[in-house]
Amino acid sequence: MKKYRCISTVSLLLLEVFAVAADRLPFPNAQSVNLWRLEKRQAELQALVNDEEQVVFKKPKFSEFPPQWFEQPLDHFSKDSPTFGQRYWVSKRHYKKGGPVIVLDGGETSGENRLLFLDTGIVDILAKATNGLGVILEHRYYGESIAVPDLSTDSLRWLNNDQSAADSANFMRNVKFEGIDENLSAEDTPWIYYGGSYAGARAAHMRVLYPDIVFGAIASSGVTHASLENWEYMDIIRAAAEPECSQHLVTSIAVIDGLLAVPRLRGAIKGLFGLAELEHDDDFAGVIESPLGSWQSKNWDPKLGSTKFDQFCEALAKPLGKLNATQSVSLAGGLDVPVTVWNYANYIKENYVSKCPEDATIEDCFGSYDDSKFQGTDLSLHWRLWLFQVCTEWGYFVTAPPDPEFPRIVSRQLTLETQSRICQQAYPPGKHFQVPALPNITAVNVLGDFAIAADRLAIIDGEVDPWRPDTPHSQNAEDRNDTILQPFKLIPNAVHHYDEYGLTDIRDEPLEIMQIHLEMIHFVKEWLKDWDTVLKERRQRSKSTC
């Protein structure tokens, strides 16, 4: 007889955390794919139970919101297209007749990872304030909204901005909600379209592309500016981190780059980090870049946020005996480095190199020059999805600053050439589609770029969000007035789409988060006062075109 037991809390959390992070790489490069594999393996090993045992999971979260399905054409621009089921979830807990629909774009992850926002986050907050219906709409190809047999180059050719926008428009025009008799089509009901990050850009794009059905939109950390070299991502972190930590990073990278340039010391510095066997310097630079991705994982809610970046900073500042982090230590191999570099090396060995299994070499784990490592096409390889979008239309390759004299916290080995190489490795030409040599970022920027604007389009960003340089709050964008009709808000000390998260009672939230939520409730309510006028104008235009 088989034995049953509940999976350990630690194992369940590891699987859960990996599932949330699995759809999107911390940085769009080959090294992130290597780390994705290692973390996936580690999560699976932690959750492993004996062959004679069977895992019994707890009751699923958010069972109040069962998944539903909407039929979509795989190709909206073909008369003869197969279809797929696009998954969505609905909250009717606050809905009253005449209320709006608040739809959240699931973006580049499984929609299941967005259900939190239907329960206590921004969808619930706005639905409660407006007697609205809450909806999470999963993005094509992500989660279970997929109709292709694999993730080959050809199979991914329908994963693009135009098709995704058409999905949302078709859904908004034609969905019928179970248990609700009245017509909630976006042509007859005010829909507020919300998105964060990539989905934030989509929210802004939907308001511009489909103004007759998207009554209002909120772009939170919306990356409406696509770029090839996203070096400013790291510069936001350098400027916003605690000054001591920032200086340790700048010092460390300058020393490391200097040693990599000396042939007789190149192997010694890589060896200090436990990566002596790693042949290519850009692979080494990619590994030591990895801890910086945890800045984006910060959150105002301690139950959801990560403290890994702070732990990394603490590690860099540790003394070595009587030596403080800024003093030098002489090591084997002719190395003479600041203690903070020694600390950096130990952190990388403990947190990254240690994940490389005993039966694999360092090159197996962290090398990126073997194309075959990146050419699997199984549907479980979720990393292929967002990376494909990066390689075709969005860009965002994280590189060192173009000015070599500019202070930096990543190695100058990280160039557009080394970081974008993964595109040609992972997506060889198919019979029907070929990934361009560089992403066609014009497809994004032509929709408005930094200047994207419309009535009832709110722009909300975080002051210290590393993605801020790609939003309308970039220093490269013109400043704007913050108005009810075109809100333009910057949340103090906030990182990535902080307004998307919320508590059951917003009065329990930190002041700056409660404030932004109250402001969002206010401007959405003000927008809704214009609905009757907008609907009348729509109907008049419709009659005039008949």
Secondary structure, DSSP 8 states (H G I E B T S, - for coil): --EEEE--HHHHHHHHHHHHHTTS-SSSSHHHHHHHHHHHHHHHHHT---TTEEEE----TTTTS--EEEEEES-TT-SS--EEEEEEEEE-TT--TT--EEEEE--SS-GGGGHHHHHTSHHHHHHHHHT-EEEEE--TTSTT----SS--TTGGGG-SHHHHHHHHHHHHHH---TT--S---TTTS-EEEEEETHHHHHHHHHHHH-TTT--EEEEES---S-EEE-THHHHHHHHHS-HHHHHHHHHHHHHHHHHHTSHHHHHHHHHHTT-TT---HHHHHHHHHGGGGGGGG--SSTTT---HHHHHHHHHT--BTTB-TTSEEE-GGG-EEEHHHHHHHHHHHHHTGGGS-TTS-HHHHH----GGGG----TT-THHHHHHHIIIIIEEE----SSTTS--SS-TT--HHHHHHHHHHHS---SS----SS--THHHHTTTGGG---TTEEEEEETT-TTGGGSTTSTTS------SSS-EEEETT--SSGGG---SSGGGS-HHHHHHHHHHHHHHHHHHTTHHHHHHHHHHHHHHH-
